[in-house]
Amino acid sequence: MLTDKSKRIFGNDIDERTQRQAMRGKEGFLKRFGDDGGVCHIDAIDAPIIGDRLGVRQLVERGEADGTFSITEDALIQPPFPETGRTLLGAAGKPVVIGNIRMGFGHYRIAMAFASCAHAMGFTPYWMDLCGFPNTTASKIIKSQNDLYSMGSRLSQQSKLFNKLYWEPLNSEGFRQLTYNAKDQKTAELFVAPFADLPSDVPFVGTHAWTAQAAVHAGLTHVVNAIPDNWPMALHLAEGAIHTVQTPSSYYGYKMLRGMGRKPLFGTPRILKPMPKGSLFDVGHYIDHELVANIEDDCKHRSRRVMDGEPIRYLLTVGGAGAQYDLFKGIIEHLIPLVQRNEAALMVNVGDHKDVWDKLASAIPVLAHATCHFEDFDEVEAFATAALDGPLEGIHAFYDADIFAAVYSTNLLMRACDVLITKPSELAYYPVPKLMIRRVGGHEAWGAIRSAELGDGTYEMQTLPEICAMIDCFQEERELIDFMDQNIRVEAERGTYDGAYNALLLAM
């Protein structure tokens, strides 16, 4: 049963003007994209790439409305769960739905972490991408919003003025306001159709707030809202779900709904009622089982390679919005002489952005001699496995049109790299030494702060000269990478990277 969550959020009343705006927004989407009637019947198929490896079943739209698909019965026919040491007693084959949205790579990567850990714990993970039901109002709305966000991300890297005056304030303060969540909640009432065939008590983990909001509106009772960012924003709230965060600072910020009240022109900001007891938990970082289970071995191999003088392996990843081209180009140009002297090796994963690689290869002639690993995931997997304790030299490029392969390739390559070069998004929380480059959106800033405080990555480096100086420092003082590995081991012992397991237990 739908409940109106745009009038009051965690006991905090929303002003009538915002409520009217929320309703007009919902009506505008209905007028633009139509009404699906709130029902979309579903079926399950093996998910590409992660179906075989992680036992993931993908929920898809069913053509006939009179089918008899049952997620509970489907789960029971899956292969036995692996013996991993983390098996949850009584979990064998039971379903857990991982709600996500293709918005960049971040929410997909976090969803893969949950699917991986669910599989290791003995559950059958079901992949539910709200963009994957093309005839629903939800899919149409989300695609339009994602297109706008991707465009904004790219513009923010091309125009300092646009970034400073609009994009940074929107991502750090605009999305932060409780009034923004009120409008989202009203729109999320249109997202319930794909949930029609799900049992109300099926465990559900949403890796984007819209999926958790929709699950609650659809009447699901075991919903976890896995908040991705370290900067508290009302954008990520889904009242009615259990909220999980990855860090203590994020916990306190969300608990007190810090800065989410409307700020008056004069005077102090409104102090809001806090989130109630039992609605928020700090669980740790959301990391894939394969990465968590192999932290000790991977750190050991990495430290040996680095301290024995082997080429330092850099992994450069392109985000899902395809932004930051100029920065990538400059980093690659700086690394090329090091690669040519066999002092470094470079892996570049452009995800599903073949145009980014083509543009880079056109601008940097040396890349014509790179080894390309394109659209052959089995070969990428074999390459990454061999590189774990084998040699690696030169420049290697990775691309796959399939989004699952594009994202999961980075997961495989991370284990075999020495330094991950990334913006401080979801990858900021991963157990691998990281060089943090300029963020895309103000909300990402605190991801780099978290990594730098733990010591498993650098602070955010916003300019190319600063990034290149850090690379040179790594090359001259390899102990810096070993220091990060030591810190990763310490945090692993503390359970810092066990967030996905812990959040899944809450969903049960």
Helices and strands as residue ranges (DSSP letters): E 8-9, E 12-13, H 16-33, E 42-46, H 50-54, E 57-61, H 71-76, E 95-100, H 106-121, E 124-129, G 130-132, H 137-158, H 160-162, I 163-167, H 168-169, I 170-174, H 178-188, G 189-191, G 193-195, E 204-206, H 209-217, E 223-226, G 234-236, E 242-245, H 248-255, E 280-282, H 289-293, H 295-307, E 312-317, H 325-340, E 344-349, H 354-363, G 365-369, E 371-374, H 377-387, E 395-399, H 403-416, E 419-422, G 426-429, E 434-436, G 442-444, H 445-454, H 464-476, H 479-494, H 499-507
